């Protein structure tokens, strides 16, 4: 079984201006993450992949393209979560058949699901697949909070091996680390990679790693080597970059920065907005400033 620990790029979606999948661009982004960024893994079908705006067939096509391009060159984790549980089950089977190394699922969102419903959701997704599940915990977007005691109940299922922790609550992160030394914890906020690493995460999954992989690797390795002051210098530059990216529009700006490197990362999917001339010009400035 392949090691799941390490740094993952949350794979961007690549779309043509009409919203259809840009297969050539998607393949280029995947290769860039493998050959240039030297990532340990790719997180396919997450927020960064604009997954929640796609049809089931489009999600499947992206999972297929990613596996076809990456082959066994990198660890592949597929985000299959959806509030359509039947779709999640179908996607989980689909990616396991494709040979993905692990699955992940966002907590069910929009309706105010109780913990029993959340637990039923995860149990149902993993029931008929032989794979490892990483819970995607992102309460600021889903509104779903899970306590340490509730995580303990979810982790009773041995197929549920970890959590992608996209949360700024470091008290909770420390409690989780202490309570679950054998579970995998992946940090989800790139701007907090250093403190999350201090607290003993097993890896990280992020959107900005598509363009800022070298600095992310430095932060992760320097912190693990206890060179905190040096790591902090790199986190400072990284956070200046992330602040500029967020100001200009997160996923669109990352795509424009990749375009500066000759990668056809394309457009975002509607209703995310297209590129204004100002946004394009600002992305060029950001590129010059940081790369
Ligand atoms: O994009 C978001 C949502 N979060 C990502 C990451 O946690 C999402 C994070 O990298 C992810 O891994 C996925 O599912 O695709 C941020 O973009 C980054 O830290 C900048 O805030 O907000």
Boltz pocket constraint, residues with backbone or C-beta under 6 A from the ligand:
constraints:
  - pocket:
      binder: B
      contacts: [[A, 10], [A, 11], [A, 43], [A, 45], [A, 46], [A, 47], [A, 48], [A, 49], [A, 166], [A, 187], [A, 188], [A, 189], [A, 190], [A, 191], [A, 205], [A, 206], [A, 207], [A, 208], [A, 242], [A, 250]]
      max_distance: 6.0
